Amino acid sequence: MTHLLVSHPACARDVNPIGHPERPQRLEAITRMLQRTELWERLPREEAVPAAADALRAVHASRHVEHVRRLSERGGGAIDLDTFVGPHSWEAAAAAAGAAVQAVDAVASGRAQTAFSLTRPPGHHASRDVAMGFCLFNNVALATHLAADRYGLERILLLDWDVHHGNGTQDIFYRDGRVTFVSLHQEHWFPGTGFADETGEGAGEGRTLNIPVPPETGNEGYRTLFEEIVIPLGDQWRPQLVVVSAGYDAHIDDPLGAMHVTAAGFGTMAHLVMEGAKRWCGGRVAAVLEGGYYLAALADSVAATIESMTGEPVPLANASSPPRETPYAAIRARAKEIRSIAGQYWNL
Ligand SMILES: [Zn+2]
């Protein structure tokens, strides 16, 4: 079965102001790392077809799409204090959106078993009409929405393990009963949303599950939350497709989060998702790159994720010198709290 890597050269041409953590070197570091592994030889790589403005309107307001396009054509400008549009941003953002669509479509159609969209800018903070948090268009939401429509999917699991809450993704699917959105993110952190009592509305009631995670949670804490909440939820939801908003800023070395996850920890999370997905939907998992700003950690963590997705033996979270992390009892207490809030919708 095929495992795809989808990217586009335009994603490396877009630059933010000097000193900005979201930079082209992120993709270069990941690519260099993958080239050093055996994966590179046996991982088919596709260049994405950039998303057209019309396609972006499936999840974004026309005025938002036009605003980004015009601002980029005029040479760029600031959208907020940390989100910028430059002369190459339109091209890069359209390519990142197109790559996510291509990766998710390949998996939904059965053309590939798994796919990873290796692009920037990231997307999960972008809502229907607002760009923020380095994100211009919501790549993962667009791809998930189009796949649900095209293949008539009724149950998709969209899992977001970036250290920041995927507020844009949550907003886009908040009233959509086809997508169960599960986000693990650092509590009381940017962008200030993602509380456990945000559970969806209307047709989407009960289809949003937020897991705010205490700072300094590491591999074991995340594994506990996966084993006690994420995977049991998947066992009940029986998704037809799994899509991952794969951010790596929960890594212990990342400057934008305070978590203690290592590359092996991300490999373990991907492994747990793959094992679940094999039971739920023939192992159909598509992942889309979000954050991750310490280059070496990002590169190692993406490689570990792709290794798990392609069925490589997983170097499980190394027990020899595990980083200090939030005490197990605190994580168990948090898991219990989340299960009780989710209890009106899920039997976890
Ligand atoms: Zn992030």
Boltz pocket constraint, residues with backbone or C-beta under 6 A from the ligand:
constraints:
  - pocket:
      binder: B
      contacts: [[A, 162], [A, 163], [A, 164], [A, 247], [A, 249], [A, 290], [A, 291], [A, 292]]
      max_distance: 6.0
